[in-house]
Amino acid sequence: MDLSTKLKMSEDKNLRKAGLKVTLPRVRILEIFEQSNERHLSAEDVYNKIRDSGDEVGLATVYRVLTPVSYTHLRAHEAVL
């Protein structure tokens, strides 16, 4: 099993553990953050990267996905601290 498959499985598990459904937009948005060299991305940045890759996701969907995913990641970082 390669590293990207392991990371995807870990993402799926973490989303489920946080009580979130594993959906294509959620997975794509997490992939964009993982692949980005930029420290901060706005919702519009994420939206443009998704569109540039050929996927079709609306800006409203990006905002809806970022809210619970951001909260989940903040909670995970708090647990580590």
JOJONOR-V930757 format. One line per field, one symbol per residue. phi: phi as a letter, one per 30 degrees, with the letter a starting at -180 (. if undefined). psi: psi as a letter, one per 40 degrees, with the letter a starting at -180 (. if undefined). Layout:
phi = ???
psi = ???
This chain:
phi = .dddddddddeeddddddicddbeeddddddddddddddbbdedddeddddddjdcbddddeddddddddddddddddddd
psi = hidddddddddddddddeeiihidddddddddddeieidhhiddddddddddeeihhidddddddddddddddddddddd.
